[in-house]
Amino acid sequence: MAREESVMTVVRCPTCDRPVEWTEASRWRPFCSERCKLIDLGAWAAEKHAIPGEIIETEDGPKRDRGERDDD
């Protein structure tokens, strides 16, 4: 019988770059810890991260479209 070898996937924490095993035991994946997860969440909340969108002209000058939709 052939023996199957399992290869564990390891990713880097997006906040601190530590290796993180991609398993059920890695509670905060892809982050290494709750702290790194919260640092990343705070960066999104402070608008340090953004998903690119088209630049739209407004009366106040050009702004990025945040992808908001008016589904009415």
Secondary structure per residue as TSV (DSSP state, phi and psi in degrees):
chain	resnum	aa	ss	phi	psi
A	1	M	-	360.0	140.5
A	2	A	-	-80.3	136.6
A	3	R	-	-90.8	126.8
A	4	E	-	-85.3	131.3
A	5	E	-	-105.3	126.7
A	6	S	-	-88.9	134.8
A	7	V	-	-104.3	121.7
A	8	M	-	-83.9	130.4
A	9	T	-	-81.8	131.5
A	10	V	E	-122.8	129.0
A	11	V	E	-118.3	168.7
A	12	R	E	-99.8	136.8
A	13	C	-	-60.5	127.6
A	14	P	T	-64.8	-18.8
A	15	T	T	-92.9	-49.7
A	16	C	T	-115.2	-5.6
A	17	D	-	72.9	14.7
A	18	R	-	-73.4	150.5
A	19	P	E	-70.5	139.5
A	20	V	E	-130.2	124.4
A	21	E	E	-75.0	131.0
A	22	W	-	-86.4	80.6
A	23	T	S	-136.8	170.1
A	24	E	T	-59.4	-30.1
A	25	A	T	-71.9	-19.4
A	26	S	-	-85.0	86.3
A	27	R	T	-58.6	-35.6
A	28	W	T	-102.8	12.1
A	29	R	T	-51.6	140.2
A	30	P	T	-82.7	6.0
A	31	F	S	-88.5	157.3
A	32	C	S	-83.9	-19.3
A	33	S	S	-156.4	167.3
A	34	E	H	-63.2	-36.8
A	35	R	H	-57.5	-48.8
A	36	C	H	-64.1	-37.7
A	37	K	H	-62.1	-44.6
A	38	L	H	-70.1	-33.2
A	39	I	H	-61.3	-44.8
A	40	D	H	-65.1	-43.4
A	41	L	H	-60.0	-42.3
A	42	G	H	-62.6	-36.8
A	43	A	H	-65.6	-39.7
A	44	W	H	-65.4	-43.6
A	45	A	H	-64.7	-33.3
A	46	A	T	-85.0	4.8
A	47	E	T	61.4	31.3
A	48	K	S	-79.6	-22.0
A	49	H	S	-114.1	146.5
A	50	A	-	-154.4	149.9
A	51	I	-	-88.0	126.3
A	52	P	-	-60.2	144.2
A	53	G	-	-142.9	178.5
A	54	E	-	-75.6	148.3
A	55	I	E	-82.0	128.8
A	56	I	E	-116.8	146.2
A	57	E	E	-87.7	134.7
A	58	T	E	-129.8	174.2
A	59	E	T	-62.5	-28.3
A	60	D	T	-86.5	0.2
A	61	G	E	114.4	-179.1
A	62	P	E	-67.9	139.8
A	63	K	E	-138.2	155.8
A	64	R	E	-81.5	138.4
A	65	D	-	-70.7	125.5
A	66	R	-	-90.8	10.0
A	67	G	-	80.2	10.2
A	68	E	-	-70.8	141.1
A	69	R	-	-119.3	146.4
A	70	D	-	-107.3	97.1
A	71	D	-	-89.0	16.5
A	72	D	-	-67.6	360.0
